[in-house]
Amino acid sequence: MANETITLLSSREVEKMRAAGQLAAELLDYLEPMVKPGVTTQELNDAAEKWTQQHGAKSAPLGYHGFPKSICTSVNEVVCHGIPSPRHVLKDGDIINIDVTPILDGYHGDTSRTFFVGTPSDKAKKLVEVTEECLHRAIAQVKPGARLGDIGAAIQEHAEAEGFSVVRDFVGHGVSTVFHTAPQVPHYGKWGKGKKLRKGMVFTIEPMINEGTWEAQVLEDGWTAITKDHKLSAQFEHTIAVTDDGVEILTQRHS
């Protein structure tokens, strides 16, 4: 991340981010009923690409630094950046993180959720629930004057108290008309440390929480990151904006 300058977005730009974020949330809602045993990750990818185009948007991952698909599908021990494939058939008991980033009117809406395929094991269920709790505990720390370290500390404390670990190799990031920009947002950290949050900062919080070791390795395809011990990994992600007095989740579903 060469550019360390944090761009503060105007209210007009945040409005554009809100529209992109809503589209991203709707895309995950659209894909959710398709997540079941027997479906391939390629089918999810193709459905997402078609839906994105129909809504006047583009898939940011497609071609990004050579990434070959429109979404990331990370199953079981895959931490992130799983590449959809016609050979990867979902089976009962799997967990799958689907990460989508439509670009609408030049702005990126970046969000992900982990879904159960059929009936999860108790272990998988607990991991996924704790990961989602980690995300919401982190978001609750966001307000002007808070620090980036508060976000990581909130995640790390909760995950480790529940017997899980926090991935270090991948972090949240600033996002706007650029897919990945400053600041980097680690999901581990110390209270009161790191850059101060200011109104107009927009970034993702996307904790990856592992059942076993936090260590990950990237496969030969150059993208797919898996847990070193091949145990499960889960992730949830929202794009958020720092407001006058707190936080707005830009990728939250509006019922």
C-alpha positions in Angstrom: 0.0 0.0 0.0 2.2 2.7 -1.3 -0.1 5.7 -0.7 -0.4 6.2 3.1 -2.5 9.4 2.7 -6.0 8.9 4.1 -8.7 10.5 2.0 -11.6 12.0 3.8 -14.8 11.6 1.8 -17.3 14.5 1.4 -21.0 13.8 2.2 -21.7 13.6 -1.5 -19.0 10.9 -1.9 -20.4 9.0 1.2 -23.8 9.1 -0.5 -22.3 7.4 -3.6 -20.5 4.9 -1.3 -23.9 4.3 0.4 -25.5 3.4 -3.0 -22.7 1.0 -3.9 -22.8 -0.5 -0.4 -26.6 -1.1 -0.6 -26.1 -2.8 -4.0 -23.4 -5.1 -2.5 -25.7 -6.0 0.4 -28.5 -6.8 -2.0 -26.2 -9.0 -4.1 -25.4 -11.1 -1.1 -29.1 -11.4 -0.3 -29.7 -12.5 -3.9 -26.9 -15.2 -3.7 -27.9 -16.5 -0.3 -30.7 -18.9 -1.4 -28.4 -20.4 -4.0 -26.0 -21.6 -1.3 -26.8 -25.2 -1.0 -25.3 -28.7 -1.5 -24.7 -29.5 -5.2 -24.1 -26.0 -6.4 -20.7 -25.1 -7.8 -18.8 -21.9 -6.8 -18.7 -21.1 -10.5 -22.5 -21.0 -10.6 -22.5 -18.5 -7.7 -19.9 -16.4 -9.6 -21.9 -16.4 -12.8 -25.1 -15.5 -11.1 -23.4 -12.6 -9.3 -21.8 -11.3 -12.5 -25.1 -11.4 -14.4 -27.0 -9.7 -11.5 -24.3 -7.0 -11.1 -24.4 -6.2 -14.8 -28.2 -6.0 -14.7 -28.0 -3.4 -12.0 -25.7 -1.2 -14.0 -22.5 -2.1 -12.0 -19.2 -3.8 -12.6 -17.5 -6.5 -10.5 -14.3 -5.0 -9.0 -12.5 -8.3 -8.4 -12.8 -9.3 -12.1 -9.3 -8.7 -13.6 -8.1 -6.9 -10.4 -4.3 -7.6 -10.5 -5.2 -10.6 -12.7 -7.9 -12.1 -10.4 -9.9 -14.3 -12.9 -13.5 -14.2 -11.4 -16.2 -11.7 -10.3 -16.5 -12.7 -6.6 -14.4 -14.6 -4.0 -15.7 -17.9 -2.7 -13.8 -19.1 0.3 -14.9 -22.5 1.5 -14.0 -24.2 4.8 -10.2 -23.8 5.3 -9.9 -21.1 2.7 -9.3 -17.8 4.6 -9.9 -15.5 1.7 -9.6 -14.9 -2.1 -10.9 -18.3 -3.1 -11.4 -18.5 -6.8 -14.8 -19.8 -8.1 -14.5 -23.0 -10.1 -16.9 -25.3 -12.0 -15.1 -28.2 -10.2 -15.8 -27.0 -6.7 -19.2 -28.4 -5.7 -20.6 -27.3 -2.3 -21.5 -30.1 0.1 -23.6 -30.4 3.2 -21.7 -29.1 6.3 -19.4 -26.7 4.3 -19.1 -23.0 5.3 -18.5 -20.5 2.5 -17.6 -16.9 2.6 -18.8 -14.9 -0.4 -17.0 -11.6 -0.9 -18.5 -9.2 -3.4 -17.5 -5.7 -4.6 -19.7 -4.1 -7.2 -18.6 -0.8 -8.6 -21.5 1.6 -9.0 -21.0 5.0 -10.5 -17.2 4.6 -9.9 -17.5 3.7 -6.1 -16.8 0.4 -4.5 -19.3 -1.4 -2.3 -17.2 -4.1 -0.5 -18.9 -6.7 1.8 -18.8 -10.4 2.7 -20.7 -12.9 4.7 -20.1 -16.5 5.7 -23.0 -18.9 4.9 -23.8 -22.4 6.0 -24.2 -25.0 3.3 -26.9 -27.4 4.6 -26.4 -28.2 8.3 -23.2 -27.0 9.9 -21.2 -28.8 12.6 -21.4 -27.3 16.1 -17.8 -26.2 15.7 -18.5 -24.4 12.4 -21.6 -22.8 13.8 -19.7 -21.4 16.8 -16.8 -20.1 14.6 -19.2 -18.3 12.2 -21.3 -16.8 15.1 -18.2 -15.5 16.9 -16.7 -14.1 13.7 -19.9 -12.1 13.1 -19.9 -10.9 16.7 -16.2 -9.8 16.3 -17.2 -7.6 13.3 -20.0 -5.9 15.3 -17.9 -5.4 18.4 -15.3 -3.7 16.1 -17.8 -1.5 14.4 -19.1 -0.4 17.9 -15.6 1.1 18.5 -15.8 3.4 15.5 -16.3 7.2 16.2 -14.2 10.3 15.7 -11.3 10.3 18.1 -11.1 6.5 18.5 -8.1 4.7 17.2 -7.5 2.0 14.6 -6.0 -0.2 17.4 -9.4 -0.1 19.2 -10.9 -2.0 16.2 -8.3 -4.7 16.3 -8.3 -5.0 20.1 -12.1 -5.5 20.2 -11.9 -8.3 17.6 -8.8 -10.0 19.1 -10.1 -10.0 22.6 -13.4 -11.6 21.7 -12.0 -14.2 19.2 -9.3 -15.3 21.6 -11.6 -15.5 24.6 -13.7 -17.9 22.6 -10.7 -20.1 21.7 -10.2 -18.9 18.2 -7.4 -16.9 16.5 -7.2 -13.8 14.3 -5.6 -13.8 10.8 -2.7 -11.3 10.7 -1.8 -11.5 7.0 -4.9 -9.8 5.6 -6.4 -6.6 6.9 -9.3 -4.1 6.2 -8.6 -1.1 4.1 -9.7 2.3 2.9 -12.1 2.1 0.0 -13.8 4.7 -2.3 -13.2 5.1 -6.0 -10.1 3.1 -5.4 -10.6 -0.6 -4.3 -7.8 -0.7 -1.7 -6.3 2.4 -0.2 -5.1 3.8 3.2 -5.6 3.2 6.0 -4.8 -0.5 6.6 -7.1 -1.8 9.3 -5.6 -4.8 11.3 -8.0 -7.1 13.1 -5.7 -7.4 16.1 -4.2 -4.6 18.1 -3.9 -2.6 21.3 -6.5 -0.2 22.7 -5.6 3.4 22.2 -3.0 2.8 19.6 -2.8 3.5 15.9 -4.2 6.4 13.7 -7.0 8.5 15.1 -10.4 8.1 13.3 -11.9 11.2 11.7 -15.2 12.0 10.1 -15.2 11.2 6.4 -12.9 8.1 6.7 -14.4 5.2 4.9 -12.9 1.7 5.3 -13.7 -2.0 5.5 -13.6 -4.1 8.7 -13.3 -7.7 7.7 -12.1 -10.0 10.4 -10.9 -13.5 9.4 -11.2 -15.8 12.4 -9.6 -19.3 12.4 -10.6 -22.4 14.3 -6.9 -23.3 14.9 -3.7 -21.3 14.2 -3.9 -17.8 12.8 -1.2 -18.6 10.2 -2.2 -18.8 6.6 -0.4 -19.7 3.3 -1.2 -18.8 -0.2 -1.6 -21.6 -2.8 0.2 -21.8 -6.1 -2.6 -19.9 -7.9 -1.2 -16.8 -6.2 -4.6 -15.9 -4.6 -6.2 -18.7 -2.5 -5.2 -18.3 1.1 -5.8 -21.3 3.4 -5.2 -22.0 7.1 -1.8 -23.6 7.7 -3.4 -26.3 9.8 -6.3 -26.9 7.3 -8.8 -26.0 10.0 -11.9 -23.8 9.4 -11.8 -20.1 8.8 -14.7 -17.6 8.7 -15.1 -14.0 7.7 -17.6 -11.1 7.8 -17.0 -7.7 6.2 -18.7 -4.4 6.1 -17.7 -1.0 4.6 -18.2 1.7 7.2 -18.1 5.5 7.3 -17.0 7.5 10.3 -19.7 10.1 11.0 -20.0 13.2 13.1 -20.6 11.3 16.3 -20.1 7.6 15.4 -20.4 5.2 12.5 -22.6 4.3 9.6 -22.5 0.8 8.1 -22.7 1.4 4.4 -23.2 -2.3 3.4 -25.9 -3.0 6.0 -29.1 -4.5 4.5 -32.0 -2.2 4.7 -35.1 -4.3 5.3 
